[in-house]
Amino acid sequence: MHVVDSHTEGEPTRVILSGGPDLGSGSLAERAKRLATEHQDLYRSLVKEPYGQEAMVGALLVEPVDQTCVAGVIYFDAAAVIGMCGHGTIGVAATLAHIGKIGVGIHKLETPVGVVEIELTDSNTVSVTNVDSYRLEKNRTIQVEGIGQNGASIEVKGDIAWGGNWFFIVNESPTAVRPDNLMALTQTAMAIRKTLEKEGIAGGEGGIIDHIVLFGDALTAEGHSRNFVLCPDNTYDRSPCGTGCSARLACLAADDLLPPGQEILQESVIGSSYRIRYQPASEGKISPTITGQAFVTRDATLIFNEQDPLRNGINLGV
């Protein structure tokens, strides 16, 4: 299997160029469903240890339905096939530039949730105009156990928003958003998601809220704020999360806290950043644009030995 690895502001992406599973024809959403249901061991093995690494997202290149697109792409992590991935799209663009498939300019990619636009400024710098994003609900209040002092329950308020994935966005994190606080932040975000699942709180059309974003003050003079993002596989996003930034922009726009076209710097928990902005779209939604950098780190052939007992990845669950 031919893969190219990269990182986008610290968050790894593995692009599968050839040797991936045959998902047949149909829409990207249909093919993504086949990947999720018929090839679970394979896709998870690509991003889990020992073949992958913690926090890695996979991007399987497929033939697009929309022939104006340079490629179709299906994203996944160690837990699930996901609809869209902002950092992954930046990584895909840098990879396509690396193999000579695209050059500087504007191109389109087809994803299971719609067509997105990528602008390659140079071999590493990419702007992604994501799918239209919106806030579904403001200030949903939940009672979360196990994160207060001495493990007591505390009240947490968050916005439910769509940015290509469903997010629960906590504007005032109960746990300080700092790089030396990763374990506590992870535990807080997991407790929030567990509460959402327990109470049956979901996104539009019952969509699973599998990403949690905690916001705190920026730690640089230029930054607008700093975030911690918990992904479906319970790892944290090293980048500021492109789909999370899209959902965040929708909330800022809905609250009239950021005018259209004004760019802000969103910091990640590790200190990397995206420049983000939006324009109004139809039906109260916004069209978000995320700019970041990706760097190719590996161009390799993966070998899955049938005699290797860990070829499907390390599984620590029961």
C-alpha positions in Angstrom: 0.0 0.0 0.0 1.5 3.3 -1.1 1.0 6.1 1.5 2.3 9.6 2.1 2.4 10.9 5.6 2.3 14.6 6.6 1.5 16.7 9.6 -0.7 19.8 9.6 0.3 22.2 12.4 1.4 19.1 14.4 -1.6 16.8 13.6 -0.6 13.8 11.4 -2.4 12.7 8.2 -1.8 9.5 6.2 -3.0 9.6 2.6 -3.5 6.3 0.9 -2.6 6.7 -2.8 -2.9 3.1 -3.9 -3.5 -0.4 -2.5 -6.7 0.6 -0.6 -9.9 -1.4 -0.5 -12.3 -1.5 -3.5 -15.4 0.4 -2.3 -17.3 0.1 -5.6 -19.2 2.9 -7.1 -21.8 5.3 -5.9 -21.6 8.5 -3.9 -18.8 9.2 -1.5 -21.2 8.9 1.4 -22.1 5.4 0.2 -18.5 4.4 -0.3 -17.6 5.8 3.1 -20.3 3.7 4.7 -18.8 0.6 3.0 -15.4 1.5 4.4 -16.9 1.8 7.9 -18.9 -1.4 7.8 -16.9 -3.8 5.5 -13.3 -2.8 6.0 -13.1 -1.8 9.7 -10.0 -3.8 10.6 -8.1 -2.5 7.6 -8.9 1.2 8.0 -8.2 1.1 11.7 -4.9 -0.7 11.2 -3.7 2.1 9.0 -3.8 4.7 11.7 -3.3 2.7 14.9 0.0 1.6 16.4 2.2 -0.2 15.3 1.5 0.8 11.7 0.2 4.2 12.5 0.5 6.6 15.4 -1.6 8.3 18.0 -3.9 11.0 16.6 -3.2 10.1 13.0 -6.1 10.6 10.6 -6.3 8.5 7.4 -7.4 9.9 4.0 -8.3 7.4 1.3 -8.2 8.9 -2.2 -11.0 7.7 -4.4 -12.4 8.6 -7.8 -14.8 11.6 -7.4 -18.3 11.7 -8.6 -18.0 15.4 -9.4 -15.5 15.5 -12.2 -14.6 19.1 -11.5 -12.8 17.8 -8.4 -9.2 16.7 -8.5 -9.9 13.8 -6.2 -12.4 12.3 -3.8 -11.3 11.6 -0.3 -12.7 9.6 2.7 -11.4 10.4 6.1 -11.1 8.1 9.2 -9.4 7.8 12.5 -8.9 4.9 14.8 -12.5 5.0 16.0 -14.6 5.9 13.0 -15.0 7.0 9.4 -15.6 10.7 9.6 -17.4 13.1 7.3 -14.8 15.8 6.9 -11.4 16.7 8.3 -9.9 20.2 8.0 -6.3 19.4 8.9 -6.6 16.3 6.8 -7.7 18.3 3.7 -4.7 20.6 4.2 -2.5 17.5 4.4 -4.1 16.0 1.3 -3.4 19.2 -0.6 0.2 19.2 0.4 0.4 15.5 -0.6 -1.1 16.1 -4.0 1.4 18.9 -4.5 4.2 16.6 -3.4 3.3 13.9 -6.0 2.8 16.6 -8.7 -1.0 16.2 -9.1 -1.8 19.8 -8.3 0.1 23.1 -8.5 -0.3 26.5 -7.0 -3.9 27.7 -7.4 -7.5 26.8 -6.6 -8.8 23.2 -6.7 -11.8 21.2 -5.5 -12.0 18.0 -3.4 -15.1 15.8 -3.0 -15.8 14.5 0.5 -18.7 12.4 1.9 -20.3 15.6 3.2 -19.8 17.8 0.1 -17.3 19.5 -2.2 -14.7 21.7 -0.6 -12.3 24.2 -2.2 -8.5 24.2 -1.6 -6.2 27.0 -2.5 -2.5 26.0 -2.6 -0.4 29.1 -2.0 2.9 27.2 -2.0 3.9 23.6 -1.4 3.0 23.8 2.3 0.4 26.6 2.7 -3.2 25.7 2.1 -6.6 27.5 2.5 -9.7 25.3 2.8 -13.1 26.7 2.1 -15.1 24.1 4.0 -18.7 23.0 3.7 -21.3 25.4 4.9 -21.4 25.4 8.7 -24.0 26.5 11.3 -25.0 26.5 15.0 -27.9 24.2 15.9 -28.3 25.1 19.5 -26.8 27.7 21.9 -25.9 27.3 25.5 -27.1 23.7 26.0 -26.6 23.1 29.7 -25.5 19.7 31.0 -24.5 18.4 34.4 -21.2 16.6 34.1 -19.9 14.3 36.8 -16.3 13.7 37.7 -14.6 16.9 36.7 -15.4 19.2 39.6 -13.4 19.6 42.7 -13.1 16.2 44.4 -14.9 14.6 41.5 -18.1 16.5 42.1 -20.5 17.2 39.2 -20.5 20.7 37.6 -22.7 22.5 35.2 -21.3 22.9 31.7 -22.7 25.1 28.9 -21.9 24.4 25.2 -23.1 25.2 21.7 -24.0 22.4 19.3 -22.6 23.2 15.9 -21.8 21.6 12.5 -18.5 22.2 10.7 -18.4 19.0 8.7 -18.6 17.0 11.9 -20.8 17.6 15.0 -19.2 19.6 17.9 -20.1 20.5 21.4 -18.3 23.8 21.9 -17.6 25.0 25.5 -16.6 28.6 25.3 -15.4 28.8 28.9 -13.6 25.5 29.7 -13.9 24.3 33.3 -10.3 23.0 32.9 -7.5 25.4 31.9 -6.6 25.1 28.3 -2.8 24.9 28.6 -0.2 22.5 27.0 0.8 21.3 30.4 -2.8 20.2 31.2 -3.4 17.6 28.5 -4.5 14.7 30.7 -7.0 16.8 32.7 -8.4 18.3 29.5 -8.8 14.9 28.0 -10.6 13.6 31.0 -12.9 16.7 31.1 -13.8 16.4 27.4 -14.4 12.6 27.7 -16.7 13.2 30.6 -18.7 15.8 28.6 -19.1 13.5 25.7 -20.1 10.6 28.0 -22.8 12.9 29.4 -24.0 13.9 25.9 -24.3 10.2 25.0 -26.1 9.3 28.3 -28.6 12.1 27.9 -29.2 11.3 24.2 -28.1 14.8 23.1 -27.3 14.8 19.4 -26.7 17.0 16.3 -29.1 17.4 13.5 -31.0 14.3 12.3 -29.6 12.5 15.3 -26.0 13.0 14.3 -23.5 11.8 16.9 -21.6 14.6 18.6 -18.2 12.9 18.6 -16.0 16.0 18.9 -15.7 18.2 22.0 -14.0 21.6 22.0 -12.9 23.5 25.1 -11.9 27.1 24.7 -9.7 29.3 26.9 -7.7 32.5 26.6 -5.0 32.8 23.9 -1.5 32.4 25.2 0.0 34.8 22.6 -0.7 38.4 21.9 -1.8 37.7 18.3 -4.2 34.8 19.2 -8.0 35.2 19.4 -8.3 32.2 21.8 -6.8 28.7 22.4 -8.7 25.4 22.0 -8.5 21.8 23.1 -10.3 19.4 20.7 -11.1 15.8 21.7 -11.5 13.6 18.6 -13.6 10.4 18.3 -10.7 8.1 19.1 -10.1 10.0 22.4 -6.9 11.6 21.3 -6.5 15.4 21.2 -6.1 17.4 18.0 -2.6 18.9 17.8 -3.9 21.4 15.3 -6.7 23.8 16.1 -9.1 21.5 14.2 -10.4 22.7 10.8 -13.9 21.4 11.2 -14.0 22.6 14.8 -12.8 26.1 13.7 -15.6 26.0 11.1 -18.2 25.3 13.8 -16.7 27.9 16.1 -16.9 30.5 13.3 -20.6 29.7 12.9 -21.1 30.4 16.6 -19.2 33.7 16.5 -21.1 34.8 13.5 -24.5 33.8 15.1 -23.6 35.9 18.1 -22.3 38.9 16.0 -18.9 38.6 17.6 -17.0 38.5 14.4 -17.8 40.3 11.1 -17.6 38.5 7.8 -14.2 38.6 6.2 -12.3 39.5 9.4 -9.5 37.0 10.0 -8.5 35.8 13.4 -5.7 33.6 14.7 -7.0 30.4 16.4 -4.4 28.7 18.6 -4.3 25.0 19.3 -3.5 23.6 22.7 0.1 22.9 21.6 0.5 26.5 20.3 0.2 25.9 16.5 -2.4 28.0 14.7 -4.8 28.5 11.8 -6.0 31.8 10.4 -9.7 31.6 10.0 -12.5 33.7 8.5 -16.0 33.3 7.0 -18.5 34.7 4.6 -22.3 34.5 4.9 -24.0 31.6 3.1 -27.6 30.7 2.6 -30.2 29.8 5.2 -28.3 31.4 8.1 -25.2 29.3 7.5 -21.6 30.5 6.9 -18.9 29.6 4.5 -15.7 29.1 6.6 -12.1 29.4 5.3 -9.2 27.8 7.2 -5.5 28.5 6.4 -2.7 26.4 7.7 0.5 24.6 6.7 1.3 20.9 6.2 4.6 19.2 5.7 5.2 15.9 4.1 7.1 13.6 6.4 7.1 10.2 4.7 6.6 8.6 1.3 6.4 4.9 1.9 5.0 1.4 1.1 3.2 -0.3 4.0 3.5 -4.0 4.2 0.8 -6.0 6.1 2.3 -9.4 7.0 -0.4 -12.1 7.3 1.8 -13.7 10.1 1.9 -10.5 12.1 -0.6 -10.8 15.0 -0.7 -7.0 15.4 -1.4 -6.2 11.7 -4.8 -5.0 12.6 -3.4 -2.6 15.3 -3.0 -2.8 19.0 -6.4 -3.2 20.7 -6.5 -2.5 24.5 -10.3 -2.7 24.9 -12.1 -5.8 26.0 
